[in-house]
Amino acid sequence: MGEKNKAQTAVSRREFLKLSAAAAAAAAVGIAVPEEVQAIAKEVQEGWQWDKAVCRFCGTGCGIMVATKNDRIVAVKGDPLNPVNRGLNCIKGYFTAKIMYGEDRLTKPLLRMNEKGEFDKKGKFRPVSWKKAYEVMVKKFKEAYNELGPEGVAIFASGQYTIMEGYAAAKLMKAGFRSNNIDPNARHCMASAVAAFIQTFGIDEPAGCYDDIELTDTFVVWGSNMAEMHPVLWARVLDRKLSDPERVKIVVLSTFRHMTADGADIVIIFKPQTDLLIQNYILHEIVYNHPEAIDWDFVNKYCAFATGYIDIGYGMRGNPNHPKYSPKERETMIKEVV
């Protein structure tokens, strides 16, 4: 191929990739795609095979279309039929393919070794063959298992497991090694929330769904920077806000100001580790001063609370005869289950 043709192909490809987002957005909202864009896309996409997939960069669940040619990914775009992102992608979604071919991506195992080429926990990482990596791993795994039994081995893996990978890992540990020591990196993230959801709501996830975004009038974004972490969902929140700006409100609570706060009606910046104090103040205000606002049918049907004789503090329980409480608060406190 001549230099001129190469340049023309490169330009066409660049133009297509730049216009791809606009085309996807246009399709998502029912706008006709310009003929020149269709022509460029048709020319550049010759020989491409498009397949559906789910973006794995975060847990939003956006649908993407992945184009391959000669066993390589050549383009990614949003899936217009996906109900989550509706044809749109965020910057992370569009660069999913680039990650696979990044120059700094690990493509071979690294093993800590000394100058003699032997495994050494205090050594420096050096590239080794897969055969060498597995030999060392098997040796160390056997040593731990023989010395400590099933409790001496574990798998700490990714929260981005596919279903098949998760099944294989669980089968290996539980059926193979008779061990329950299997955990994902969610232990550093959402695992604590999952436990709280199960205890309170009986399910391991939030009680809402994405469709609620288009139905609610108030968004409370607490400890989350949606605009940068989950841009697709934030786009839907802003779309809802713009549909009725006088009625729909966004409240942001955070330890620092970020892009999400820029789109909020109310921004509360608080000191780190004071979340519980603020939460219990809000609960105190609702329970004691506005009990009529409580949806008791929802509480009785879906919520479970641990009660006992211990004063949990943080303003939620106390002596009803204390002068700081109003008559309305005292009346509510007398009815408390303790």
N, C-alpha and C positions, 0 to 999 in steps of 0.2 A: 504494500500500500504506500502510495506517495505521501510526501510530507503534507501536501495540500489536502489530500483526502483525510489524512490523520487529523489535521487541524479541524476540518469540517465535521468529522465524526465527534471529536472532543467537544466542539462548540455545541453541536446538537445534543450531546449527552448532558452537558452542563445546563443547557437551556431546559432540557426535559426535567432534570432533577430539580431545578429551581421552580419550574412551573407545576411540578407534580403536586406540591402542597396546595397550590391555588386550585388546581383541578379537582383534587380530593375535597377541598372545602366547598367548592362550587357544587360538586355532586351531592355532598352531604346536605346542603340546604336547597337542593332542587334547581340550581342555576345551570343553564346550558354551558358546556365547556366550549370555548372558542375553537373554531376549525383549525387555526394554525397550531394550537396546542395538540389537538388530536393528530395532526399530520406529523408533528415532531415526534410524538409518542409512538406512532405507528412505525416510523422509520427506525427509531432507536431500539424499539422493543423486538425487532425481528430476531427470531430464534430464542426469545425469552420464554420461560415457563413460569407462570404465576401460580402460587399455592397459598392457601390460607394458613395462618399461624396465630399464635397469641404472643404478644410482646412480654418478655420475661424480665425486663429491666426493673420493674417494680410490681406490686401486687394489684394494680388497678384492674387489669384484665382486658386491656385494649386489644382489639383485633387488628391484625396487620396482613398485608399481602406481600409475599416475598417472591422476588423474581430471581431465577437461576439460569445460568448459561455456562456450559462447559464445566459443570460441577462447582461453580462458584456463585455466591450471591452477588447480584449486580445492582439490585435496587430494592427498596422497601417503601411501602406507602400504607396509609390507613385503609381499613376495610370499611367501605360505606354501608355495608349491611350489618356491621357489628353494633348492638344496641348501647354499648358503653361509650365508645369514642366516636361513633357515627361518621367514620371516614377521616377523622382528624388524628394526627399524631403529634406528640410533643417532640422536642429536640432529641430526647433520649431514644424515643421510638425510631426516629428517622436515622439515627446513627447506630442502631443495633447491628447492622451488617458490618459497619466500619470496625466495630470492636473485635470482630472475629479475625480481622486481618491487620490489627494494630501491630506496629513494630515492637512494642514493649510487652506484647502478650506472651505468657509462658507457653511454650510449645514442647517442652521436654521436662522431665523430673529434675528437681534440684535436691541435693543431699548434702548435709553438713559433713565435711570430711577434713581430716588433718593433711599434712604435707605428704604422708605416705599413701594417700588415696583410700584411707580407711574411715569408716563412719565414726564421727566424733561430735557429740552434742554441742561442744564448744567451738567446733570448726566453722569454716566459712562455707556458704552454699556454693556448690559446684554442679554443673550439669552432668547427669549420668544417663545411662541407657535405661529403658523401661525394665529390662531384665535385672539389672543391678538394683534398681529401686525396689522391685518386688521381692528380691532375695533378702534385702535388709529388712523390709517391712514384715515379711513372713517370719524371719528369725526373731525379731524383737516381739512380735505378736505372740509367738509360741512361748517365748521366755516368760512373758507376763501371764499368759494363760496357765502355764504349768505351775508357776509359783503361787498365783493368787486365785486361780479358778475363774469362773464366769464373771465375777465381780472385778476382775483385774483388766478387762478389756472393754472398749467402748468405741462407738462411732459418733463423731461430732461433725455433722455435714451441713449442707446448704438448705436454706429455706426455699430455694428455687429448684428443688427436686422436681423432676417429672413424676407422674404417678407410678410409672414403671420403675424408676430408680428408687423411689421411696419404698415400694413393695419389695424390691430386691434387697435393700439394706435391712428392712425389718425382718425379712425371712432369714437372712444371713445371721443376724444377731440373735434373734429369738429362737428360731428353729435350729440353727447351726451351732451357735455358741452358748445357747440357753442363758442369754443375758438380756436384761432390760435396759442396759446402759446405751441408749440411742437417743440422740438429741440433735436438733438443728440450731443454726445461728439465731433462730427466733428466741432462744433463751435470753439473748441480750436485747430483745426488742419487744415482741408482742406476747410472749408466753405468759407474762404476769397478767396482762389484760385478758387473755383467754381464760385463765383460772378465775378471775373476777367475774367475767361474763357467765361462766358456768354456775358459780355460786349464787349470783344474783338473778340471772334471767333463765338459767337452765339450758342455754345453748352456748357454743364456744365462739360466737361472733356477735357483732352489734345487731341490735334488733331491727335496724332500718335497712333500706336498700337504695340503690341509685335513683330509682323512680321517685323517691321522696324529695329529691332535689328540686324537681319541677313543681312540687306541691306545697313546700313549706314557705313560711313567711319570715322566719328568723334562723340564721346560721350562727352557731357559736363555734368558732375555730379555736380550740384550746391546745396549746403546745404543738401546733402543726403549722408548717409553712407550705400550704397547698400550692401556692402559685409557682413554687420552684420544685417541690417534691412530687406533686401530683397535678401537673398543669392541665391535663384533660378534664379532671373533675372540677378543678378551679374554674375552667372555662365554662362549664355548665352552671356553676354557682353564679358566676358573673352574668351569664345569660339570663338566669332567673332574676337576678337583681335588676338588670336593665329592663326587664319586661314590666316591672312595676316598682320603680326606684323609691317612691314615697312609702310604699307598704312593706317591701322586703328590706330587711336590715341584716347587716353582717357585723358580728361582734368578735373581735380577736383578742385573746389573752395569751401573752408570750413573755419570755424573759428578755427579749430584744425585739427591735423593730425590723421587719423584713418586707418583702414584696406583697405578701398577703395583707399585711396591715395597711398598705397603701390603698387597698380597695375596700376597707372596712368603714363602717359608720361610727363604731366605738372601738377604741384601742386601749387595752389595759396592759401596761408593762409592769410586771411584778418581779420581786427578788426570787432567785432560784430557791427551790425547796419550800416555797410557801403555798403551793397548790392546794394542799389539804386544808390550810387555814381559810383560803378563799372559798373552797367548795363547801366547807361546813358553815361558813357565814351565810352563803346562799341558801343552804338547806335550812338553817336556823330561821332565816327570814321567811321562807315559804311555810315551814311547818308551824311556826309560832304566830306569825303575823298575817299569813294569807292561806290558811288551811283550806279555804274554799277553792283554791286553785289546784288542789291535788286531785288527780284522777284516780279515785279509790278503786274503781272497777279494774283499771289497768294494774294498780299496785297489788290488789288481792289475787288477780288472775295470773300475773306474770312474775312478781317479785317475791323473793325470799330474804328475810332479814334474820340475822343472828341476834337474839336478845338475851340478856342476863342481868345479874345484879351488879356488874362492874360499870362504874361511871366511865364512859369512853372519852369524856372530856371534849375539847375543841368546841365547846359551846352547845353541844347537842343535848346534853342532859345536865340537870342540876337541881338545886333546891327551889321548888315552886314558890316558897315564901320569901325568897331573896328580893330585896327592894328593886333590883335592876329589872325585874320582869314586870310587864304590864299586866293588867287584869286579863286581857285576851290571851297572853302567853301562859299565864297561870292556869287558865281554864284548859288550854291544850295540853299542858304538862301533866295535869292530874289524870288525863285519859291515857297517858303513855303506858305501854306494856313494859314492866321492869321485872 
